[in-house]
Amino acid sequence: MKNLVEQIANGFESFAKDAAAQVENGNKAAGARARKVSLELEKLLKQFRKHSIDAAK
């Protein structure tokens, strides 16, 4: 689970960097990267939720 949390944190860092580049500079490629990372984060967050629920049982 620790590895999963680290992956999520790294994903948020990448997303923040790319999203800021798109918003501030109009960088279209950064926007595409941010969207890709957001989909990966969604999957990771669902895994985290599943593991968290299992650990609470």
PyMOL CGO cylinders between C-alpha atoms (Angstrom):
from pymol import cmd
from pymol.cgo import CYLINDER

trace = [
    CYLINDER, 0.00, 0.00, 0.00, 2.95, 2.30, 0.68, 0.3, 1, 1, 1, 1, 1, 1,
    CYLINDER, 2.95, 2.30, 0.68, 4.08, 1.86, -2.93, 0.3, 1, 1, 1, 1, 1, 1,
    CYLINDER, 4.08, 1.86, -2.93, 0.58, 2.73, -4.13, 0.3, 1, 1, 1, 1, 1, 1,
    CYLINDER, 0.58, 2.73, -4.13, 0.56, 5.94, -2.09, 0.3, 1, 1, 1, 1, 1, 1,
    CYLINDER, 0.56, 5.94, -2.09, 3.95, 6.89, -3.54, 0.3, 1, 1, 1, 1, 1, 1,
    CYLINDER, 3.95, 6.89, -3.54, 2.65, 6.30, -7.08, 0.3, 1, 1, 1, 1, 1, 1,
    CYLINDER, 2.65, 6.30, -7.08, -0.35, 8.51, -6.36, 0.3, 1, 1, 1, 1, 1, 1,
    CYLINDER, -0.35, 8.51, -6.36, 1.86, 11.28, -4.97, 0.3, 1, 1, 1, 1, 1, 1,
    CYLINDER, 1.86, 11.28, -4.97, 4.14, 11.13, -8.02, 0.3, 1, 1, 1, 1, 1, 1,
    CYLINDER, 4.14, 11.13, -8.02, 1.11, 11.21, -10.29, 0.3, 1, 1, 1, 1, 1, 1,
    CYLINDER, 1.11, 11.21, -10.29, -0.24, 14.32, -8.57, 0.3, 1, 1, 1, 1, 1, 1,
    CYLINDER, -0.24, 14.32, -8.57, 3.13, 16.04, -8.97, 0.3, 1, 1, 1, 1, 1, 1,
    CYLINDER, 3.13, 16.04, -8.97, 3.21, 15.24, -12.69, 0.3, 1, 1, 1, 1, 1, 1,
    CYLINDER, 3.21, 15.24, -12.69, -0.39, 16.32, -13.12, 0.3, 1, 1, 1, 1, 1, 1,
    CYLINDER, -0.39, 16.32, -13.12, 0.18, 19.63, -11.32, 0.3, 1, 1, 1, 1, 1, 1,
    CYLINDER, 0.18, 19.63, -11.32, 3.27, 20.42, -13.40, 0.3, 1, 1, 1, 1, 1, 1,
    CYLINDER, 3.27, 20.42, -13.40, 1.62, 19.60, -16.75, 0.3, 1, 1, 1, 1, 1, 1,
    CYLINDER, 1.62, 19.60, -16.75, -1.69, 21.24, -15.91, 0.3, 1, 1, 1, 1, 1, 1,
    CYLINDER, -1.69, 21.24, -15.91, 0.09, 24.43, -14.88, 0.3, 1, 1, 1, 1, 1, 1,
    CYLINDER, 0.09, 24.43, -14.88, 2.07, 24.43, -18.13, 0.3, 1, 1, 1, 1, 1, 1,
    CYLINDER, 2.07, 24.43, -18.13, -1.16, 24.17, -20.10, 0.3, 1, 1, 1, 1, 1, 1,
    CYLINDER, -1.16, 24.17, -20.10, -2.97, 26.87, -18.14, 0.3, 1, 1, 1, 1, 1, 1,
    CYLINDER, -2.97, 26.87, -18.14, -0.10, 29.32, -17.89, 0.3, 1, 1, 1, 1, 1, 1,
    CYLINDER, -0.10, 29.32, -17.89, 1.62, 28.81, -21.24, 0.3, 1, 1, 1, 1, 1, 1,
    CYLINDER, 1.62, 28.81, -21.24, -1.10, 27.26, -23.40, 0.3, 1, 1, 1, 1, 1, 1,
    CYLINDER, -1.10, 27.26, -23.40, 1.09, 24.18, -23.92, 0.3, 1, 1, 1, 1, 1, 1,
    CYLINDER, 1.09, 24.18, -23.92, -1.19, 21.69, -25.69, 0.3, 1, 1, 1, 1, 1, 1,
    CYLINDER, -1.19, 21.69, -25.69, 1.19, 18.74, -25.24, 0.3, 1, 1, 1, 1, 1, 1,
    CYLINDER, 1.19, 18.74, -25.24, 1.29, 19.36, -21.49, 0.3, 1, 1, 1, 1, 1, 1,
    CYLINDER, 1.29, 19.36, -21.49, -2.51, 19.31, -21.47, 0.3, 1, 1, 1, 1, 1, 1,
    CYLINDER, -2.51, 19.31, -21.47, -2.51, 15.91, -23.16, 0.3, 1, 1, 1, 1, 1, 1,
    CYLINDER, -2.51, 15.91, -23.16, 0.00, 14.60, -20.60, 0.3, 1, 1, 1, 1, 1, 1,
    CYLINDER, 0.00, 14.60, -20.60, -2.11, 15.97, -17.74, 0.3, 1, 1, 1, 1, 1, 1,
    CYLINDER, -2.11, 15.97, -17.74, -5.21, 14.26, -19.09, 0.3, 1, 1, 1, 1, 1, 1,
    CYLINDER, -5.21, 14.26, -19.09, -3.32, 10.97, -19.42, 0.3, 1, 1, 1, 1, 1, 1,
    CYLINDER, -3.32, 10.97, -19.42, -2.03, 11.21, -15.85, 0.3, 1, 1, 1, 1, 1, 1,
    CYLINDER, -2.03, 11.21, -15.85, -5.54, 12.02, -14.60, 0.3, 1, 1, 1, 1, 1, 1,
    CYLINDER, -5.54, 12.02, -14.60, -6.78, 8.71, -16.02, 0.3, 1, 1, 1, 1, 1, 1,
    CYLINDER, -6.78, 8.71, -16.02, -3.90, 6.84, -14.38, 0.3, 1, 1, 1, 1, 1, 1,
    CYLINDER, -3.90, 6.84, -14.38, -4.60, 8.59, -11.09, 0.3, 1, 1, 1, 1, 1, 1,
    CYLINDER, -4.60, 8.59, -11.09, -8.24, 7.56, -11.28, 0.3, 1, 1, 1, 1, 1, 1,
    CYLINDER, -8.24, 7.56, -11.28, -7.19, 3.90, -11.50, 0.3, 1, 1, 1, 1, 1, 1,
    CYLINDER, -7.19, 3.90, -11.50, -4.67, 4.26, -8.68, 0.3, 1, 1, 1, 1, 1, 1,
    CYLINDER, -4.67, 4.26, -8.68, -7.18, 6.01, -6.43, 0.3, 1, 1, 1, 1, 1, 1,
    CYLINDER, -7.18, 6.01, -6.43, -9.70, 3.22, -7.01, 0.3, 1, 1, 1, 1, 1, 1,
    CYLINDER, -9.70, 3.22, -7.01, -7.03, 0.67, -6.05, 0.3, 1, 1, 1, 1, 1, 1,
    CYLINDER, -7.03, 0.67, -6.05, -6.24, 2.69, -2.93, 0.3, 1, 1, 1, 1, 1, 1,
    CYLINDER, -6.24, 2.69, -2.93, -9.91, 2.76, -1.97, 0.3, 1, 1, 1, 1, 1, 1,
    CYLINDER, -9.91, 2.76, -1.97, -10.16, -1.02, -2.42, 0.3, 1, 1, 1, 1, 1, 1,
    CYLINDER, -10.16, -1.02, -2.42, -7.03, -1.70, -0.34, 0.3, 1, 1, 1, 1, 1, 1,
    CYLINDER, -7.03, -1.70, -0.34, -8.10, 0.78, 2.32, 0.3, 1, 1, 1, 1, 1, 1,
    CYLINDER, -8.10, 0.78, 2.32, -11.49, -0.86, 2.72, 0.3, 1, 1, 1, 1, 1, 1,
    CYLINDER, -11.49, -0.86, 2.72, -9.89, -4.31, 2.92, 0.3, 1, 1, 1, 1, 1, 1,
    CYLINDER, -9.89, -4.31, 2.92, -7.42, -3.10, 5.55, 0.3, 1, 1, 1, 1, 1, 1,
    CYLINDER, -7.42, -3.10, 5.55, -10.25, -1.66, 7.65, 0.3, 1, 1, 1, 1, 1, 1,
    CYLINDER, -10.25, -1.66, 7.65, -12.02, -5.03, 7.86, 0.3, 1, 1, 1, 1, 1, 1,
]
cmd.load_cgo(trace, "trace")
